[in-house]
Amino acid sequence: MVELGKFRGEAVYPRGNVLSLKSAESWMRQGYKIKEGAQAMKMIKQRAATINKKRAVEMVLADRNGGGSGEGNGGELMQGLYAKGQTELYIPPPVVDVSFPSPRPVIFFTPGVAYLGFIEH
């Protein structure tokens, strides 16, 4: 990488060399999945944006603390961030003979994530 200079002792690089990192869930919303065996480029504290997600995080932390795991991250749940080069296009499996008991909206974040056989043409 080409270093442009220093600012307060930190190296400064061109914007073109900066990678956009996203969580596995964020990549899935865009129609990508993390490649098998890919290592996270960065680990951050997991943030819960919805009530259901907050409850799930609290349950995991409660289980972890109750089990006495003794991990050194201060009781925080960490999540990995990945670059686009660590992802591949998500191709969902075909839907065969599925019935839904109650009408619920199905959300497709991108057109490529629609299940084959689920939408009639």
MOPAC internal coordinates of N, CA, C and O (Angstrom, degrees):
PM7 1SCF
backbone

  N    0.0000 0     0.00 0     0.00 0    0    0    0
  C    1.4397 1     0.00 0     0.00 0    1    0    0
  C    1.5301 1   109.56 1     0.00 0    2    1    0
  O    1.2310 1   121.68 1   -33.15 1    3    2    1
  N    1.2890 1   114.40 1   146.85 1    3    2    1
  C    1.4515 1   121.00 1   179.67 1    5    3    2
  C    1.5248 1   108.76 1   -89.85 1    6    5    3
  O    1.2310 1   120.87 1   -59.44 1    7    6    5
  N    1.3211 1   115.94 1   120.56 1    7    6    5
  C    1.4578 1   120.86 1   178.08 1    9    7    6
  C    1.5203 1   108.49 1   -89.19 1   10    9    7
  O    1.2310 1   120.32 1   -54.76 1   11   10    9
  N    1.3214 1   116.99 1   125.24 1   11   10    9
  C    1.4671 1   121.05 1  -178.86 1   13   11   10
  C    1.5213 1   112.36 1   -80.40 1   14   13   11
  O    1.2310 1   120.51 1   152.50 1   15   14   13
  N    1.3038 1   116.64 1   -27.50 1   15   14   13
  C    1.4549 1   120.24 1  -178.62 1   17   15   14
  C    1.5088 1   109.98 1   165.13 1   18   17   15
  O    1.2310 1   121.22 1    18.56 1   19   18   17
  N    1.3257 1   115.27 1  -161.44 1   19   18   17
  C    1.4605 1   121.26 1   179.80 1   21   19   18
  C    1.5196 1   109.47 1  -126.45 1   22   21   19
  O    1.2310 1   120.86 1   -34.49 1   23   22   21
  N    1.3258 1   115.96 1   145.51 1   23   22   21
  C    1.4560 1   122.65 1   174.42 1   25   23   22
  C    1.5117 1   107.20 1  -135.69 1   26   25   23
  O    1.2310 1   120.62 1   -63.20 1   27   26   25
  N    1.3126 1   116.43 1   116.80 1   27   26   25
  C    1.4691 1   122.52 1  -177.21 1   29   27   26
  C    1.5227 1   111.69 1    52.56 1   30   29   27
  O    1.2310 1   120.66 1  -142.60 1   31   30   29
  N    1.3029 1   116.35 1    37.40 1   31   30   29
  C    1.4620 1   121.38 1   177.36 1   33   31   30
  C    1.5192 1   114.74 1    84.74 1   34   33   31
  O    1.2310 1   119.58 1   174.85 1   35   34   33
  N    1.3350 1   118.40 1    -5.15 1   35   34   33
  C    1.4625 1   122.48 1  -179.91 1   37   35   34
  C    1.5232 1   109.76 1  -101.22 1   38   37   35
  O    1.2310 1   120.73 1   -37.32 1   39   38   37
  N    1.3262 1   116.21 1   142.68 1   39   38   37
  C    1.4590 1   120.74 1   178.84 1   41   39   38
  C    1.5265 1   110.50 1   -69.64 1   42   41   39
  O    1.2310 1   120.37 1   -36.80 1   43   42   41
  N    1.3365 1   116.89 1   143.20 1   43   42   41
  C    1.4570 1   122.92 1   178.50 1   45   43   42
  C    1.5286 1   107.61 1  -114.50 1   46   45   43
  O    1.2310 1   120.79 1   -49.88 1   47   46   45
  N    1.3444 1   116.09 1   130.12 1   47   46   45
  C    1.4627 1   122.69 1  -178.18 1   49   47   46
  C    1.5249 1   109.96 1  -121.21 1   50   49   47
  O    1.2310 1   119.93 1   -21.76 1   51   50   49
  N    1.3543 1   117.74 1   158.24 1   51   50   49
  C    1.4677 1   120.22 1   176.88 1   53   51   50
  C    1.5296 1   111.15 1   -65.44 1   54   53   51
  O    1.2310 1   120.34 1   -29.17 1   55   54   53
  N    1.3247 1   116.96 1   150.83 1   55   54   53
  C    1.4729 1   121.58 1   179.49 1   57   55   54
  C    1.5208 1   112.48 1   -58.07 1   58   57   55
  O    1.2310 1   120.55 1   148.74 1   59   58   57
  N    1.3093 1   116.54 1   -31.26 1   59   58   57
  C    1.4654 1   119.89 1  -179.85 1   61   59   58
  C    1.5173 1   113.18 1   -64.27 1   62   61   59
  O    1.2310 1   119.72 1   160.67 1   63   62   61
  N    1.3152 1   118.14 1   -19.33 1   63   62   61
  C    1.4612 1   122.13 1   179.60 1   65   63   62
  C    1.5190 1   113.19 1   -92.81 1   66   65   63
  O    1.2310 1   119.95 1   176.75 1   67   66   65
  N    1.3226 1   117.70 1    -3.25 1   67   66   65
  C    1.4618 1   121.59 1  -178.08 1   69   67   66
  C    1.5279 1   108.96 1   -88.40 1   70   69   67
  O    1.2310 1   120.81 1   -51.14 1   71   70   69
  N    1.3323 1   116.06 1   128.86 1   71   70   69
  C    1.4618 1   121.38 1   178.99 1   73   71   70
  C    1.5209 1   110.69 1   -91.86 1   74   73   71
  O    1.2310 1   120.67 1   -37.49 1   75   74   73
  N    1.3183 1   116.32 1   142.51 1   75   74   73
  C    1.4510 1   121.84 1   173.86 1   77   75   74
  C    1.5295 1   107.70 1   -89.34 1   78   77   75
  O    1.2310 1   120.30 1   -61.00 1   79   78   77
  N    1.3214 1   117.04 1   119.00 1   79   78   77
  C    1.4592 1   122.11 1  -179.61 1   81   79   78
  C    1.5194 1   109.69 1  -104.85 1   82   81   79
  O    1.2310 1   121.19 1   -41.15 1   83   82   81
  N    1.3404 1   115.33 1   138.85 1   83   82   81
  C    1.4640 1   121.38 1   179.56 1   85   83   82
  C    1.5148 1   109.27 1  -138.49 1   86   85   83
  O    1.2310 1   121.01 1   -21.16 1   87   86   85
  N    1.3172 1   115.68 1   158.84 1   87   86   85
  C    1.4714 1   120.65 1   177.31 1   89   87   86
  C    1.5269 1   109.30 1   -74.71 1   90   89   87
  O    1.2310 1   121.09 1   -15.59 1   91   90   89
  N    1.3244 1   115.52 1   164.41 1   91   90   89
  C    1.4690 1   120.43 1   179.25 1   93   91   90
  C    1.5270 1   110.56 1   -60.05 1   94   93   91
  O    1.2310 1   120.40 1   142.51 1   95   94   93
  N    1.3279 1   116.84 1   -37.49 1   95   94   93
  C    1.4660 1   121.21 1   179.09 1   97   95   94
  C    1.5374 1   110.88 1   -65.13 1   98   97   95
  O    1.2310 1   120.40 1   138.66 1   99   98   97
  N    1.3216 1   116.83 1   -41.34 1   99   98   97
  C    1.4664 1   120.27 1   178.81 1  101   99   98
  C    1.5240 1   111.41 1   -65.16 1  102  101   99
  O    1.2310 1   120.58 1   140.06 1  103  102  101
  N    1.3366 1   116.49 1   -39.94 1  103  102  101
  C    1.4687 1   118.99 1   177.29 1  105  103  102
  C    1.5255 1   110.72 1   -64.92 1  106  105  103
  O    1.2310 1   120.06 1   142.51 1  107  106  105
  N    1.3391 1   117.49 1   -37.49 1  107  106  105
  C    1.4679 1   120.81 1   179.81 1  109  107  106
  C    1.5215 1   110.31 1   -64.29 1  110  109  107
  O    1.2310 1   119.87 1   143.30 1  111  110  109
  N    1.3232 1   117.85 1   -36.70 1  111  110  109
  C    1.4637 1   120.83 1   177.50 1  113  111  110
  C    1.5194 1   111.74 1   -62.88 1  114  113  111
  O    1.2310 1   120.09 1   153.95 1  115  114  113
  N    1.3193 1   117.43 1   -26.05 1  115  114  113
  C    1.4598 1   121.49 1   179.15 1  117  115  114
  C    1.5247 1   112.41 1   -94.74 1  118  117  115
  O    1.2310 1   120.21 1  -176.91 1  119  118  117
  N    1.3288 1   117.20 1     3.09 1  119  118  117
  C    1.4568 1   120.81 1   175.70 1  121  119  118
  C    1.5194 1   113.99 1    91.44 1  122  121  119
  O    1.2310 1   119.74 1  -156.78 1  123  122  121
  N    1.3342 1   118.10 1    23.22 1  123  122  121
  C    1.4561 1   122.15 1   178.09 1  125  123  122
  C    1.5175 1   109.36 1  -124.26 1  126  125  123
  O    1.2310 1   120.93 1   -26.82 1  127  126  125
  N    1.3325 1   115.83 1   153.18 1  127  126  125
  C    1.4578 1   120.32 1   173.41 1  129  127  126
  C    1.5236 1   108.10 1  -125.02 1  130  129  127
  O    1.2310 1   120.86 1   -23.83 1  131  130  129
  N    1.3192 1   115.97 1   156.17 1  131  130  129
  C    1.4511 1   121.58 1  -179.12 1  133  131  130
  C    1.5247 1   108.60 1   -73.70 1  134  133  131
  O    1.2310 1   120.59 1   -45.39 1  135  134  133
  N    1.3320 1   116.47 1   134.61 1  135  134  133
  C    1.4654 1   121.18 1   178.92 1  137  135  134
  C    1.5235 1   110.07 1   -63.29 1  138  137  135
  O    1.2310 1   121.34 1   -31.81 1  139  138  137
  N    1.3275 1   115.04 1   148.19 1  139  138  137
  C    1.4579 1   121.60 1   178.72 1  141  139  138
  C    1.5254 1   109.56 1   -59.93 1  142  141  139
  O    1.2310 1   120.57 1   -51.06 1  143  142  141
  N    1.3295 1   116.52 1   128.94 1  143  142  141
  C    1.4619 1   121.74 1   176.94 1  145  143  142
  C    1.5241 1   115.16 1    82.27 1  146  145  143
  O    1.2310 1   119.48 1  -175.63 1  147  146  145
  N    1.3338 1   118.61 1     4.37 1  147  146  145
  C    1.4655 1   120.93 1   179.80 1  149  147  146
  C    1.5242 1   109.86 1   -71.45 1  150  149  147
  O    1.2310 1   120.72 1   -45.19 1  151  150  149
  N    1.3269 1   116.22 1   134.81 1  151  150  149
  C    1.4642 1   122.24 1   177.51 1  153  151  150
  C    1.5203 1   109.31 1   -94.44 1  154  153  151
  O    1.2310 1   119.96 1   -41.73 1  155  154  153
  N    1.3115 1   117.68 1   138.27 1  155  154  153
  C    1.4592 1   121.79 1   178.65 1  157  155  154
  C    1.5235 1   109.65 1   -62.16 1  158  157  155
  O    1.2310 1   120.51 1   -42.35 1  159  158  157
  N    1.3424 1   116.63 1   137.65 1  159  158  157
  C    1.4595 1   120.90 1   178.47 1  161  159  158
  C    1.5226 1   111.40 1   -77.59 1  162  161  159
  O    1.2310 1   120.68 1   153.77 1  163  162  161
  N    1.3395 1   116.31 1   -26.23 1  163  162  161
  C    1.4503 1   121.04 1  -178.36 1  165  163  162
  C    1.5213 1   108.33 1  -151.23 1  166  165  163
  O    1.2310 1   120.63 1   -34.10 1  167  166  165
  N    1.3241 1   116.40 1   145.90 1  167  166  165
  C    1.4598 1   121.79 1   176.20 1  169  167  166
  C    1.5267 1   107.93 1  -114.13 1  170  169  167
  O    1.2310 1   120.93 1   -48.17 1  171  170  169
  N    1.3433 1   115.82 1   131.83 1  171  170  169
  C    1.4629 1   121.01 1   178.38 1  173  171  170
  C    1.5200 1   109.29 1  -130.30 1  174  173  171
  O    1.2310 1   121.10 1   -16.57 1  175  174  173
  N    1.3222 1   115.51 1   163.43 1  175  174  173
  C    1.4641 1   120.66 1   175.44 1  177  175  174
  C    1.5237 1   107.78 1   -67.17 1  178  177  175
  O    1.2310 1   120.88 1   -48.15 1  179  178  177
  N    1.3279 1   115.92 1   131.85 1  179  178  177
  C    1.4619 1   120.16 1  -178.40 1  181  179  178
  C    1.5177 1   109.98 1   -71.32 1  182  181  179
  O    1.2310 1   121.40 1   -47.92 1  183  182  181
  N    1.3368 1   114.92 1   132.08 1  183  182  181
  C    1.4620 1   121.18 1   177.08 1  185  183  182
  C    1.5119 1   108.71 1  -105.43 1  186  185  183
  O    1.2310 1   120.95 1   -40.85 1  187  186  185
  N    1.3149 1   115.79 1   139.15 1  187  186  185
  C    1.4596 1   121.15 1   178.88 1  189  187  186
  C    1.5181 1   108.69 1  -107.50 1  190  189  187
  O    1.2310 1   120.48 1   -62.74 1  191  190  189
  N    1.3231 1   116.68 1   117.26 1  191  190  189
  C    1.4613 1   121.41 1  -176.47 1  193  191  190
  C    1.5320 1   112.43 1   -91.39 1  194  193  191
  O    1.2310 1   120.24 1   154.76 1  195  194  193
  N    1.3232 1   117.14 1   -25.24 1  195  194  193
  C    1.4580 1   120.06 1  -178.09 1  197  195  194
  C    1.5296 1   110.01 1  -116.13 1  198  197  195
  O    1.2310 1   120.86 1   -17.15 1  199  198  197
  N    1.3079 1   115.95 1   162.85 1  199  198  197
  C    1.4686 1   121.08 1   179.50 1  201  199  198
  C    1.5287 1   110.16 1   -62.23 1  202  201  199
  O    1.2310 1   120.03 1   136.14 1  203  202  201
  N    1.3288 1   117.55 1   -43.86 1  203  202  201
  C    1.4633 1   120.20 1  -179.20 1  205  203  202
  C    1.5239 1   111.12 1   -62.52 1  206  205  203
  O    1.2310 1   120.52 1   138.98 1  207  206  205
  N    1.3160 1   116.62 1   -41.02 1  207  206  205
  C    1.4636 1   120.72 1   179.02 1  209  207  206
  C    1.5377 1   109.92 1   -66.67 1  210  209  207
  O    1.2310 1   120.55 1   139.74 1  211  210  209
  N    1.3385 1   116.55 1   -40.26 1  211  210  209
  C    1.4683 1   120.66 1   177.94 1  213  211  210
  C    1.5234 1   110.62 1   -60.78 1  214  213  211
  O    1.2310 1   120.72 1   136.70 1  215  214  213
  N    1.3153 1   116.23 1   -43.30 1  215  214  213
  C    1.4679 1   120.23 1   179.45 1  217  215  214
  C    1.5214 1   110.71 1   -63.75 1  218  217  215
  O    1.2310 1   120.37 1   138.53 1  219  218  217
  N    1.3274 1   116.89 1   -41.47 1  219  218  217
  C    1.4673 1   120.35 1   179.56 1  221  219  218
  C    1.5278 1   110.55 1   -62.91 1  222  221  219
  O    1.2310 1   120.26 1   137.53 1  223  222  221
  N    1.3378 1   117.11 1   -42.47 1  223  222  221
  C    1.4700 1   121.13 1   179.04 1  225  223  222
  C    1.5235 1   109.51 1   -64.13 1  226  225  223
  O    1.2310 1   120.02 1   136.15 1  227  226  225
  N    1.3391 1   117.56 1   -43.85 1  227  226  225
  C    1.4630 1   120.78 1   179.55 1  229  227  226
  C    1.5223 1   111.60 1   -62.51 1  230  229  227
  O    1.2310 1   119.97 1   141.76 1  231  230  229
  N    1.3354 1   117.66 1   -38.24 1  231  230  229
  C    1.4593 1   120.68 1   178.88 1  233  231  230
  C    1.5265 1   111.28 1   -65.75 1  234  233  231
  O    1.2310 1   120.58 1   138.68 1  235  234  233
  N    1.3366 1   116.49 1   -41.32 1  235  234  233
  C    1.4658 1   120.05 1   178.87 1  237  235  234
  C    1.5203 1   110.08 1   -64.25 1  238  237  235
  O    1.2310 1   120.61 1   136.29 1  239  238  237
  N    1.3353 1   116.43 1   -43.71 1  239  238  237
  C    1.4650 1   120.07 1   179.14 1  241  239  238
  C    1.5306 1   111.44 1   -64.72 1  242  241  239
  O    1.2310 1   120.09 1   141.14 1  243  242  241
  N    1.3412 1   117.44 1   -38.86 1  243  242  241
  C    1.4578 1   121.06 1   178.23 1  245  243  242
  C    1.5272 1   110.60 1   -64.32 1  246  245  243
  O    1.2310 1   120.41 1   137.25 1  247  246  245
  N    1.3355 1   116.82 1   -42.75 1  247  246  245
  C    1.4634 1   120.84 1   177.78 1  249  247  246
  C    1.5219 1   110.49 1   -63.20 1  250  249  247
  O    1.2310 1   120.94 1   138.39 1  251  250  249
  N    1.3302 1   115.81 1   -41.61 1  251  250  249
  C    1.4589 1   121.05 1  -178.49 1  253  251  250
  C    1.5334 1   110.49 1   -65.51 1  254  253  251
  O    1.2310 1   120.22 1   135.51 1  255  254  253
  N    1.3219 1   117.19 1   -44.49 1  255  254  253
  C    1.4651 1   120.72 1  -179.77 1  257  255  254
  C    1.5232 1   111.63 1   -70.89 1  258  257  255
  O    1.2310 1   120.06 1   143.25 1  259  258  257
  N    1.3185 1   117.49 1   -36.75 1  259  258  257
  C    1.4606 1   121.24 1   178.55 1  261  259  258
  C    1.5122 1   112.13 1   -68.15 1  262  261  259
  O    1.2310 1   120.74 1   148.59 1  263  262  261
  N    1.3310 1   116.20 1   -31.41 1  263  262  261
  C    1.4594 1   120.65 1  -179.82 1  265  263  262
  C    1.5081 1   112.98 1   -82.12 1  266  265  263
  O    1.2310 1   120.05 1   170.72 1  267  266  265
  N    1.3407 1   117.52 1    -9.28 1  267  266  265
  C    1.4571 1   120.51 1   178.62 1  269  267  266
  C    1.5088 1   112.86 1    67.46 1  270  269  267
  O    1.2310 1   120.03 1  -134.74 1  271  270  269
  N    1.3287 1   117.54 1    45.26 1  271  270  269
  C    1.4604 1   120.49 1  -176.73 1  273  271  270
  C    1.5174 1   112.22 1   -68.86 1  274  273  271
  O    1.2310 1   119.98 1   149.53 1  275  274  273
  N    1.3451 1   117.65 1   -30.47 1  275  274  273
  C    1.4544 1   121.13 1   175.61 1  277  275  274
  C    1.5170 1   114.01 1    65.97 1  278  277  275
  O    1.2310 1   119.64 1  -147.16 1  279  278  277
  N    1.3145 1   118.30 1    32.84 1  279  278  277
  C    1.4559 1   120.44 1   179.65 1  281  279  278
  C    1.5191 1   109.57 1   -73.40 1  282  281  279
  O    1.2310 1   120.64 1   -29.09 1  283  282  281
  N    1.3178 1   116.39 1   150.91 1  283  282  281
  C    1.4478 1   121.44 1  -173.58 1  285  283  282
  C    1.5131 1   115.32 1   -89.00 1  286  285  283
  O    1.2310 1   118.49 1  -164.52 1  287  286  285
  N    1.3185 1   120.49 1    15.48 1  287  286  285
  C    1.4627 1   120.71 1  -178.52 1  289  287  286
  C    1.5229 1   112.44 1   -95.89 1  290  289  287
  O    1.2310 1   120.20 1  -161.02 1  291  290  289
  N    1.3296 1   117.22 1    18.98 1  291  290  289
  C    1.4586 1   120.04 1   175.10 1  293  291  290
  C    1.5174 1   113.94 1    71.46 1  294  293  291
  O    1.2310 1   119.30 1  -156.47 1  295  294  293
  N    1.3167 1   118.93 1    23.53 1  295  294  293
  C    1.4455 1   121.57 1   179.10 1  297  295  294
  C    1.5161 1   114.17 1    77.16 1  298  297  295
  O    1.2310 1   119.77 1  -164.71 1  299  298  297
  N    1.3100 1   118.05 1    15.29 1  299  298  297
  C    1.4587 1   121.34 1   179.57 1  301  299  298
  C    1.5261 1   109.82 1   -95.85 1  302  301  299
  O    1.2310 1   120.88 1   -34.34 1  303  302  301
  N    1.3123 1   115.92 1   145.66 1  303  302  301
  C    1.4498 1   121.82 1   176.26 1  305  303  302
  C    1.5260 1   107.96 1   -91.19 1  306  305  303
  O    1.2310 1   120.05 1   -55.97 1  307  306  305
  N    1.3182 1   117.50 1   124.03 1  307  306  305
  C    1.4642 1   122.26 1  -176.09 1  309  307  306
  C    1.5287 1   110.03 1  -102.46 1  310  309  307
  O    1.2310 1   120.86 1   -30.43 1  311  310  309
  N    1.3362 1   115.96 1   149.57 1  311  310  309
  C    1.4631 1   120.74 1   175.25 1  313  311  310
  C    1.5158 1   108.81 1  -132.01 1  314  313  311
  O    1.2310 1   120.93 1   -30.48 1  315  314  313
  N    1.3267 1   115.82 1   149.52 1  315  314  313
  C    1.4542 1   121.67 1  -178.27 1  317  315  314
  C    1.5130 1   112.18 1   -88.70 1  318  317  315
  O    1.2310 1   121.28 1   -30.28 1  319  318  317
  N    1.3197 1   115.16 1   149.72 1  319  318  317
  C    1.4548 1   122.16 1   175.09 1  321  319  318
  C    1.5224 1   108.72 1  -115.37 1  322  321  319
  O    1.2310 1   120.90 1   -38.93 1  323  322  321
  N    1.3407 1   115.88 1   141.07 1  323  322  321
  C    1.4556 1   122.41 1  -174.07 1  325  323  322
  C    1.5189 1   110.78 1  -128.56 1  326  325  323
  O    1.2310 1   120.58 1   -28.69 1  327  326  325
  N    1.3379 1   116.49 1   151.31 1  327  326  325
  C    1.4595 1   122.62 1   176.18 1  329  327  326
  C    1.5308 1   108.85 1   -91.57 1  330  329  327
  O    1.2310 1   120.41 1   -15.05 1  331  330  329
  N    1.3238 1   116.82 1   164.95 1  331  330  329
  C    1.4683 1   120.58 1  -178.13 1  333  331  330
  C    1.5245 1   111.97 1   -62.06 1  334  333  331
  O    1.2310 1   120.16 1   149.10 1  335  334  333
  N    1.3219 1   117.30 1   -30.90 1  335  334  333
  C    1.4628 1   120.96 1   178.38 1  337  335  334
  C    1.5198 1   113.35 1   -65.88 1  338  337  335
  O    1.2310 1   120.23 1   164.59 1  339  338  337
  N    1.3195 1   117.16 1   -15.41 1  339  338  337
  C    1.4597 1   122.16 1   178.40 1  341  339  338
  C    1.5198 1   112.17 1   -95.45 1  342  341  339
  O    1.2310 1   120.40 1  -171.32 1  343  342  341
  N    1.3251 1   116.84 1     8.68 1  343  342  341
  C    1.4619 1   120.86 1  -177.65 1  345  343  342
  C    1.5222 1   110.50 1  -117.01 1  346  345  343
  O    1.2310 1   121.42 1   -13.66 1  347  346  345
  N    1.3208 1   114.89 1   166.34 1  347  346  345
  C    1.4651 1   122.08 1   172.46 1  349  347  346
  C    1.5166 1   107.54 1  -140.24 1  350  349  347
  O    1.2310 1   120.54 1   -21.51 1  351  350  349
  N    1.3061 1   116.58 1   158.49 1  351  350  349
  C    1.4561 1   122.01 1  -178.41 1  353  351  350
  C    1.5236 1   109.95 1   -61.63 1  354  353  351
  O    1.2310 1   120.48 1   -47.28 1  355  354  353
  N    1.3293 1   116.69 1   132.72 1  355  354  353
  C    1.4641 1   121.50 1   179.34 1  357  355  354
  C    1.5161 1   109.15 1   -85.97 1  358  357  355
  O    1.2310 1   120.78 1   -57.62 1  359  358  357
  N    1.3140 1   116.11 1   122.38 1  359  358  357
  C    1.4635 1   121.91 1   177.00 1  361  359  358
  C    1.5313 1   106.55 1  -116.45 1  362  361  359
  O    1.2310 1   120.22 1   -73.99 1  363  362  361
  N    1.3330 1   117.18 1   106.01 1  363  362  361
  C    1.4648 1   119.68 1  -176.28 1  365  363  362
  C    1.5297 1   111.22 1   -69.55 1  366  365  363
  O    1.2310 1   120.54 1   -25.58 1  367  366  365
  N    1.3382 1   116.58 1   154.42 1  367  366  365
  C    1.4605 1   119.62 1   177.93 1  369  367  366
  C    1.5234 1   110.18 1   -69.72 1  370  369  367
  O    1.2310 1   120.05 1   -25.87 1  371  370  369
  N    1.3347 1   117.51 1   154.13 1  371  370  369
  C    1.4638 1   119.75 1   179.17 1  373  371  370
  C    1.5314 1   111.22 1   -68.08 1  374  373  371
  O    1.2310 1   121.06 1   -31.99 1  375  374  373
  N    1.3313 1   115.58 1   148.01 1  375  374  373
  C    1.4578 1   121.87 1   178.62 1  377  375  374
  C    1.5216 1   107.90 1   -92.82 1  378  377  375
  O    1.2310 1   120.84 1   -50.62 1  379  378  377
  N    1.3422 1   116.01 1   129.38 1  379  378  377
  C    1.4569 1   120.85 1  -179.53 1  381  379  378
  C    1.5209 1   108.90 1  -132.58 1  382  381  379
  O    1.2310 1   120.37 1   -56.08 1  383  382  381
  N    1.3342 1   116.89 1   123.92 1  383  382  381
  C    1.4661 1   123.59 1   174.56 1  385  383  382
  C    1.5284 1   113.11 1    48.69 1  386  385  383
  O    1.2310 1   120.62 1  -118.95 1  387  386  385
  N    1.3140 1   116.43 1    61.05 1  387  386  385
  C    1.4581 1   120.94 1   178.72 1  389  387  386
  C    1.5210 1   108.58 1  -115.03 1  390  389  387
  O    1.2310 1   120.93 1   -47.38 1  391  390  389
  N    1.3297 1   115.84 1   132.62 1  391  390  389
  C    1.4582 1   119.86 1   174.96 1  393  391  390
  C    1.5156 1   107.75 1  -119.23 1  394  393  391
  O    1.2310 1   121.14 1   -37.22 1  395  394  393
  N    1.3185 1   115.42 1   142.78 1  395  394  393
  C    1.4489 1   121.02 1  -179.71 1  397  395  394
  C    1.5221 1   108.14 1  -107.62 1  398  397  395
  O    1.2310 1   119.81 1   -54.29 1  399  398  397
  N    1.3538 1   117.96 1   125.71 1  399  398  397
  C    1.4564 1   120.53 1  -176.24 1  401  399  398
  C    1.5218 1   114.38 1   -66.85 1  402  401  399
  O    1.2310 1   119.73 1   147.17 1  403  402  401
  N    1.3126 1   118.11 1   -32.83 1  403  402  401
  C    1.4623 1   120.32 1   179.73 1  405  403  402
  C    1.5276 1   108.99 1  -133.48 1  406  405  403
  O    1.2310 1   120.42 1   -34.55 1  407  406  405
  N    1.3185 1   116.81 1   145.45 1  407  406  405
  C    1.4567 1   118.59 1   179.84 1  409  407  406
  C    1.5310 1   110.92 1   -70.66 1  410  409  407
  O    1.2310 1   120.59 1   -64.48 1  411  410  409
  N    1.3169 1   116.47 1   115.52 1  411  410  409
  C    1.4625 1   122.49 1   177.14 1  413  411  410
  C    1.5128 1   108.46 1  -127.46 1  414  413  411
  O    1.2310 1   120.44 1   -34.85 1  415  414  413
  N    1.3119 1   116.77 1   145.15 1  415  414  413
  C    1.4613 1   117.75 1   177.36 1  417  415  414
  C    1.5333 1   110.78 1   -68.90 1  418  417  415
  O    1.2310 1   120.93 1   -39.34 1  419  418  417
  N    1.3034 1   115.83 1   140.66 1  419  418  417
  C    1.4572 1   122.11 1   176.95 1  421  419  418
  C    1.5188 1   106.69 1  -108.69 1  422  421  419
  O    1.2310 1   120.63 1   -53.96 1  423  422  421
  N    1.3316 1   116.40 1   126.04 1  423  422  421
  C    1.4567 1   120.62 1  -176.26 1  425  423  422
  C    1.5237 1   109.51 1  -104.34 1  426  425  423
  O    1.2310 1   121.16 1   -56.35 1  427  426  425
  N    1.3166 1   115.39 1   123.65 1  427  426  425
  C    1.4577 1   121.84 1   173.44 1  429  427  426
  C    1.5153 1   106.79 1  -109.87 1  430  429  427
  O    1.2310 1   120.11 1   -60.05 1  431  430  429
  N    1.3190 1   117.40 1   119.95 1  431  430  429
  C    1.4513 1   120.38 1  -177.58 1  433  431  430
  C    1.5202 1   111.59 1   -74.97 1  434  433  431
  O    1.2310 1   120.29 1   146.76 1  435  434  433
  N    1.3302 1   117.04 1   -33.24 1  435  434  433
  C    1.4632 1   121.69 1   176.59 1  437  435  434
  C    1.5189 1   108.01 1  -135.95 1  438  437  435
  O    1.2310 1   119.58 1   -26.15 1  439  438  437
  N    1.3283 1   118.40 1   153.85 1  439  438  437
  C    1.4677 1   120.14 1  -178.78 1  441  439  438
  C    1.5276 1   113.65 1   -60.04 1  442  441  439
  O    1.2310 1   119.29 1   149.08 1  443  442  441
  N    1.3209 1   118.97 1   -30.92 1  443  442  441
  C    1.4645 1   121.74 1  -178.02 1  445  443  442
  C    1.5079 1   114.14 1   -71.26 1  446  445  443
  O    1.2310 1   119.64 1   168.01 1  447  446  445
  N    1.3258 1   118.29 1   -11.99 1  447  446  445
  C    1.4518 1   121.17 1  -177.34 1  449  447  446
  C    1.5252 1   111.68 1   -90.19 1  450  449  447
  O    1.2310 1   119.43 1   173.88 1  451  450  449
  N    1.3087 1   118.69 1    -6.12 1  451  450  449
  C    1.4590 1   121.20 1   178.74 1  453  451  450
  C    1.5268 1   110.00 1   -62.90 1  454  453  451
  O    1.2310 1   120.48 1   -46.39 1  455  454  453
  N    1.3308 1   116.68 1   133.61 1  455  454  453
  C    1.4444 1   121.84 1  -177.24 1  457  455  454
  C    1.5323 1   110.18 1   -72.38 1  458  457  455
  O    1.2310 1   120.49 1   -42.67 1  459  458  457
  N    1.3305 1   116.66 1   137.33 1  459  458  457
  C    1.4574 1   121.86 1   177.81 1  461  459  458
  C    1.5259 1   108.69 1   -66.83 1  462  461  459
  O    1.2310 1   120.14 1   -46.88 1  463  462  461
  N    1.3209 1   117.34 1   133.12 1  463  462  461
  C    1.4443 1   121.85 1  -179.73 1  465  463  462
  C    1.5128 1   113.10 1    87.85 1  466  465  463
  O    1.2310 1   119.46 1   171.50 1  467  466  465
  N    1.3180 1   118.63 1    -8.50 1  467  466  465
  C    1.4595 1   121.88 1  -177.88 1  469  467  466
  C    1.5235 1   110.78 1   -88.03 1  470  469  467
  O    1.2310 1   120.69 1   144.32 1  471  470  469
  N    1.3156 1   116.29 1   -35.68 1  471  470  469
  C    1.4690 1   120.67 1  -177.98 1  473  471  470
  C    1.5258 1   108.50 1  -108.13 1  474  473  471
  O    1.2310 1   121.40 1   -53.02 1  475  474  473
  N    1.3379 1   114.93 1   126.98 1  475  474  473
  C    1.4558 1   119.26 1   177.36 1  477  475  474
  C    1.5196 1   109.89 1   -82.88 1  478  477  475
  O    1.2310 1   121.25 1   -37.29 1  479  478  477
  N    1.3064 1   115.21 1   142.71 1  479  478  477
  C    1.4820 1   119.71 1  -178.94 1  481  479  478
  C    1.5055 1   110.31 1   -90.44 1  482  481  479
  O    1.2310 1   120.10 1   180.00 1  483  482  481

